[in-house]
Amino acid sequence: MRLDYLIDRALIITMDERGRVIREGAIYIEDGVIRAVGKRREVRKRYSTDNVIEAGKLIVLPGLISAHTHVAMSIMRGLASDREDVISRVYWPLEEALDEEIVKAGALLGGAEALLSGLTTVADHYFFMEKVAEAFKELGLRGVLGHTIMDLKGPWKGEEQ
């Protein structure tokens, strides 16, 4: 089944080599691939679809990238964040008790939040990264992933593993 749609009447920040900003722009997408970006009248001349997203006063820009994340830690948000010793007194003891499924659930939550905020790619390191990779694949989030290995606290402890 072919899926196509048109984002219409957007302010488009292209980030292309010319640094174009297109007012009253349109983007045509077919089967998940961007086929055209330009002035709406030009794009609409070449492509048509019943699936139109009226962008109105919205801005469209390329996906954002975060170069340092721990998305699975989203499940710990707000826990004693006012403490100066939150890492050693709260996070590390909690991380010792983590298992694969808890990390995957946290990665699904944190990954969904990343996508909702405009991130499409993240560099992430944490524990049980195979499960984080599964979560990213399910969400369609791109990632550069690495294992965290610590000689302190956590489910993986340095030279032991």
Contacts in CASP RR format, 6 or more apart in sequence:
PFRMAT RR
TARGET T0000
AUTHOR 0000-0000-0000
METHOD contacts of the structure
MODEL  1
MRLDYLIDRALIITMDERGRVIREGAIYIEDGVIRAVGKRREVRKRYSTD
NVIEAGKLIVLPGLISAHTHVAMSIMRGLASDREDVISRVYWPLEEALDE
EIVKAGALLGGAEALLSGLTTVADHYFFMEKVAEAFKELGLRGVLGHTIM
DLKGPWKGEEQ
2 30 0 8 1.000
2 31 0 8 1.000
3 30 0 8 1.000
3 31 0 8 1.000
3 32 0 8 1.000
3 51 0 8 1.000
4 28 0 8 1.000
4 29 0 8 1.000
4 30 0 8 1.000
4 31 0 8 1.000
4 47 0 8 1.000
4 49 0 8 1.000
4 51 0 8 1.000
5 28 0 8 1.000
5 29 0 8 1.000
5 49 0 8 1.000
5 51 0 8 1.000
5 52 0 8 1.000
5 53 0 8 1.000
6 26 0 8 1.000
6 27 0 8 1.000
6 28 0 8 1.000
6 29 0 8 1.000
6 43 0 8 1.000
6 44 0 8 1.000
6 47 0 8 1.000
6 48 0 8 1.000
6 49 0 8 1.000
6 51 0 8 1.000
6 52 0 8 1.000
6 53 0 8 1.000
7 26 0 8 1.000
7 27 0 8 1.000
7 29 0 8 1.000
7 53 0 8 1.000
7 55 0 8 1.000
7 60 0 8 1.000
8 25 0 8 1.000
8 26 0 8 1.000
8 40 0 8 1.000
8 44 0 8 1.000
8 52 0 8 1.000
8 53 0 8 1.000
8 54 0 8 1.000
8 55 0 8 1.000
8 56 0 8 1.000
9 24 0 8 1.000
9 25 0 8 1.000
9 26 0 8 1.000
9 40 0 8 1.000
9 54 0 8 1.000
9 55 0 8 1.000
9 56 0 8 1.000
10 22 0 8 1.000
10 25 0 8 1.000
10 26 0 8 1.000
10 27 0 8 1.000
10 55 0 8 1.000
10 56 0 8 1.000
10 58 0 8 1.000
10 59 0 8 1.000
10 60 0 8 1.000
11 21 0 8 1.000
11 22 0 8 1.000
11 23 0 8 1.000
11 25 0 8 1.000
11 55 0 8 1.000
11 57 0 8 1.000
11 58 0 8 1.000
11 59 0 8 1.000
11 60 0 8 1.000
12 20 0 8 1.000
12 21 0 8 1.000
12 22 0 8 1.000
12 25 0 8 1.000
12 27 0 8 1.000
12 37 0 8 1.000
12 38 0 8 1.000
12 59 0 8 1.000
12 60 0 8 1.000
12 61 0 8 1.000
13 21 0 8 1.000
13 59 0 8 1.000
13 60 0 8 1.000
13 61 0 8 1.000
13 62 0 8 1.000
14 20 0 8 1.000
14 21 0 8 1.000
14 22 0 8 1.000
14 37 0 8 1.000
14 62 0 8 1.000
15 61 0 8 1.000
15 62 0 8 1.000
22 37 0 8 1.000
22 38 0 8 1.000
22 39 0 8 1.000
24 39 0 8 1.000
24 40 0 8 1.000
25 37 0 8 1.000
25 38 0 8 1.000
25 39 0 8 1.000
25 40 0 8 1.000
25 43 0 8 1.000
26 36 0 8 1.000
26 37 0 8 1.000
26 38 0 8 1.000
26 39 0 8 1.000
26 40 0 8 1.000
26 42 0 8 1.000
26 43 0 8 1.000
26 44 0 8 1.000
27 34 0 8 1.000
27 36 0 8 1.000
27 37 0 8 1.000
27 38 0 8 1.000
27 43 0 8 1.000
27 60 0 8 1.000
28 34 0 8 1.000
28 35 0 8 1.000
28 36 0 8 1.000
28 43 0 8 1.000
28 46 0 8 1.000
28 47 0 8 1.000
28 49 0 8 1.000
29 35 0 8 1.000
35 47 0 8 1.000
36 43 0 8 1.000
36 46 0 8 1.000
36 47 0 8 1.000
37 43 0 8 1.000
62 120 0 8 1.000
63 118 0 8 1.000
63 119 0 8 1.000
63 120 0 8 1.000
63 121 0 8 1.000
64 117 0 8 1.000
64 118 0 8 1.000
64 119 0 8 1.000
64 120 0 8 1.000
64 121 0 8 1.000
65 119 0 8 1.000
65 120 0 8 1.000
65 121 0 8 1.000
65 122 0 8 1.000
65 123 0 8 1.000
66 114 0 8 1.000
66 119 0 8 1.000
66 121 0 8 1.000
66 122 0 8 1.000
66 123 0 8 1.000
67 123 0 8 1.000
68 123 0 8 1.000
69 114 0 8 1.000
69 122 0 8 1.000
69 123 0 8 1.000
69 124 0 8 1.000
70 124 0 8 1.000
70 125 0 8 1.000
70 126 0 8 1.000
71 106 0 8 1.000
71 107 0 8 1.000
71 109 0 8 1.000
71 110 0 8 1.000
71 111 0 8 1.000
71 113 0 8 1.000
71 114 0 8 1.000
71 122 0 8 1.000
71 124 0 8 1.000
71 126 0 8 1.000
71 132 0 8 1.000
71 135 0 8 1.000
72 103 0 8 1.000
72 104 0 8 1.000
72 106 0 8 1.000
72 107 0 8 1.000
72 110 0 8 1.000
72 126 0 8 1.000
72 127 0 8 1.000
72 128 0 8 1.000
72 132 0 8 1.000
73 91 0 8 1.000
73 106 0 8 1.000
73 126 0 8 1.000
74 106 0 8 1.000
74 109 0 8 1.000
74 110 0 8 1.000
74 111 0 8 1.000
74 113 0 8 1.000
75 102 0 8 1.000
75 105 0 8 1.000
75 106 0 8 1.000
75 109 0 8 1.000
76 90 0 8 1.000
76 91 0 8 1.000
76 94 0 8 1.000
79 86 0 8 1.000
79 90 0 8 1.000
79 91 0 8 1.000
79 94 0 8 1.000
80 86 0 8 1.000
80 89 0 8 1.000
80 90 0 8 1.000
83 89 0 8 1.000
83 90 0 8 1.000
92 152 0 8 1.000
92 153 0 8 1.000
92 154 0 8 1.000
93 153 0 8 1.000
95 127 0 8 1.000
95 153 0 8 1.000
95 154 0 8 1.000
95 155 0 8 1.000
96 153 0 8 1.000
96 154 0 8 1.000
96 155 0 8 1.000
98 127 0 8 1.000
98 128 0 8 1.000
98 154 0 8 1.000
98 155 0 8 1.000
99 128 0 8 1.000
99 155 0 8 1.000
100 128 0 8 1.000
100 130 0 8 1.000
100 131 0 8 1.000
101 131 0 8 1.000
103 126 0 8 1.000
103 127 0 8 1.000
103 128 0 8 1.000
103 131 0 8 1.000
103 132 0 8 1.000
104 128 0 8 1.000
104 131 0 8 1.000
104 132 0 8 1.000
104 134 0 8 1.000
104 135 0 8 1.000
106 135 0 8 1.000
107 126 0 8 1.000
107 131 0 8 1.000
107 132 0 8 1.000
107 135 0 8 1.000
107 136 0 8 1.000
108 135 0 8 1.000
108 138 0 8 1.000
108 139 0 8 1.000
111 119 0 8 1.000
111 122 0 8 1.000
111 135 0 8 1.000
111 136 0 8 1.000
111 139 0 8 1.000
111 141 0 8 1.000
112 139 0 8 1.000
114 122 0 8 1.000
114 141 0 8 1.000
115 139 0 8 1.000
115 140 0 8 1.000
115 141 0 8 1.000
119 141 0 8 1.000
120 141 0 8 1.000
120 142 0 8 1.000
121 141 0 8 1.000
121 142 0 8 1.000
121 143 0 8 1.000
121 144 0 8 1.000
122 141 0 8 1.000
122 142 0 8 1.000
122 143 0 8 1.000
122 144 0 8 1.000
123 143 0 8 1.000
123 144 0 8 1.000
123 145 0 8 1.000
124 132 0 8 1.000
124 143 0 8 1.000
124 144 0 8 1.000
124 145 0 8 1.000
124 146 0 8 1.000
125 145 0 8 1.000
125 146 0 8 1.000
125 147 0 8 1.000
125 148 0 8 1.000
126 132 0 8 1.000
126 147 0 8 1.000
126 148 0 8 1.000
127 147 0 8 1.000
127 148 0 8 1.000
127 154 0 8 1.000
127 155 0 8 1.000
127 156 0 8 1.000
128 155 0 8 1.000
129 145 0 8 1.000
129 146 0 8 1.000
129 147 0 8 1.000
132 145 0 8 1.000
133 145 0 8 1.000
135 141 0 8 1.000
136 142 0 8 1.000
136 143 0 8 1.000
136 145 0 8 1.000
147 156 0 8 1.000
148 156 0 8 1.000
149 156 0 8 1.000
149 157 0 8 1.000
149 158 0 8 1.000
149 161 0 8 1.000
150 156 0 8 1.000
150 157 0 8 1.000
150 158 0 8 1.000
151 157 0 8 1.000
151 158 0 8 1.000
151 159 0 8 1.000
END
